[in-house]
Amino acid sequence: MAKTKPVDKTPQPPPPQRAVLSRLSFLYQASALLSLPTEATSGQPSAPTGLPRYYTSHLLSVSRKSVQRLSPDVKHSICKRCSSVLIPGISCTNRVENTSKNERKPWADILVVQCTFCKACKRFPTLDRAKLKSKAAEKKAMKDVTAAAIETGTISKDETGDDDTAMDICPTNNDTTSAGT
């Protein structure tokens, strides 16, 4: 038998560039906070000035110089063209597109984020293909198990609950109250 190594309970040292990470965090939080609209003295929301964009561009340059990777969530929330923080409904618009024929492919959904300042678009896939394949495999396995159970006689076709006619039998959602009556 091999000897087991004793478990070392010494605390882990902090990351080597902890000061840089805290600086990056501060710059992102400051640019996000300053990007939010504030109410001016007239009561109408005012647009943010160039300071949030400066902080964001500074954040990107500091991360490049210190060779620190930004998380994908941070990268997705920064416009590549104008360096503004993308906040849905405030500094960007979000929409989902499906360019497949008649939108038949659910895995072809793409989230399009458009910056309101420079009109640049970023596209992100919305559905993970691996999850879709695992769901299809799970569904196929269930069908195989059900078919095997029907063949052996353990369950009948009526007990499976896989009626294709269920949609035809169910009444449609007819509204008895119309706008005129």
N, C-alpha and C positions, 0 to 999 in steps of 0.2 A: 504494500500500500504506500501511496505517496504521502508525504507530509503536507499538511495544510498550512498555508501561510497565515500568520496572525493578521487580523484586521487592524489597519492603521487608523486610529481615531483622531489624528491631528487635523485641525481645521485647514480648509483649503485657502491658499493665498488669494487675495483679490486679483481681478484681471490686471494685466500689466499696464493698461492705459485707462485706468479708472477715471482720471481727470478728463480725458478726452471724451469718454462716453457720457459723463455728466454734462459736459459742455454741449455735446450734440443734442442731448435730451433737452437742455435748457433752450437752445436755439430753436428747436422744433416747437416746443411749447409756446415760446414767445411769438413766433411767426403765426402759429395757429390762433393764439389769443388776439393778436393784433389784426388778423384777417377778418374777425367777426365785425359786423357793422355796429357802430355806436350811434346813439341819438345825439344829434347836435342841439344847440340851443333852440332851434326852430321846431324841434319835435320830430323832424324827418331823419331817417337813418342816413348817415354819411358813408361814403365809400372809403375803404382803407387807403392810406397813402402808400408810398413805395417802401416804407420800413419793413413790412412783413416779407416782401420779396427780397430785400437786402439780407434779412436774417436767413431766409431759406437758401439763397445763393451762398452765403457764408457757411451755412451748415454743410452744403454739398462740397465746398472747397476744403473745409476742415476734414471731412470724412475722406476725401481723396488724398490729401496730404498725409494724414495719419494712417492710411491704408486700413480704414475701418469700414466694414460692410454695413450698409443700412438695411433694416429689415424690409421685406417686401411691402408690408403695410405702409411704411413711411414713404417708400419709393412710389407706390401707387397713388399716394395722396399729394404728390408734388408734380406740378406741370413741368414738362421737360423744356418747353419753349420759353416761358416767361418766369419760371421759378416761383409761381404763386401757390399757396396751399389750396388744394381742391376740397372745398367743403360743399357737400351736396345741397343744392337749393340756394346757396349764397354765392359761391365763386365757380360753380360748375353745374352742369345738368347731366343727369344720368338717364339712359334709355337702354332697353334691351332689343337687340336686332337678331333676326334669324333669317339669313339669306338663302336657306335651303328652299327647294321647290315646294311651294305651298306650306312652308314651315313644318315639314314632316319629320325632320330630324331634331329631336329635343336636345341632342348634344351639340347642336350647331348654334345654340344661343350665345350671344356675345354681348357683354356689358360695354356700352360706349359712354365714356366720360368726356364731356366737352367743356373746356375752360371757357368762361364767359369773357375773359379779358382778351385773349389772343386767338380764340376759336380753335385751338389745337385739340385733336381727339386722341384719346388713349383707348385701346380695346383690350378687354380681358375676357377669357372664357369663363362661363358661369357654371358649367357642369363638369364634374370630374369624370373622365371617360372610364377610369377604373371602377368607380362606383356603379356606373351604368352597366358595365360588363358583369360585375358581381351580382347585381340585381337580376339581370337576364339569366345568368347561370342558376341562381337560386330559384327563379320562376320555372325554368326548365326542369330542375331537379324535383320540384314539387309536382309538376305534371307527370313526370316519370313515375314517381311514387304513387300518385293517384291512379295512373293507368295500371300499374302493377297490382294495386289493391282491388281494382275493378275486375281484372282478369282472374285473380285468385278467388274472387267472390266475397272478400271481407266486407266490402262496402258496395252499395249499388250506385248507379249513375245519378239517381235523385239525391243521394246524400252528399255528393261532392260540392254542390253549390256553384258549379260552373255552368249554369244555364246561359246559353247564348241568347235565349228568348226572354231573359229577364228584363231587358231594356224595352222590348216590344210590349210586354204585359203591363209594365209600370205606366201609370197615367202621366201625361205630360203636365208641365207646370202651367196650366191655364188659369189666368187670373179672372175670377168671376166678376170682380169690380172693374169696370172700365172707366176711362177718364170722363166719358160723357154722362154716365149715370150715377 
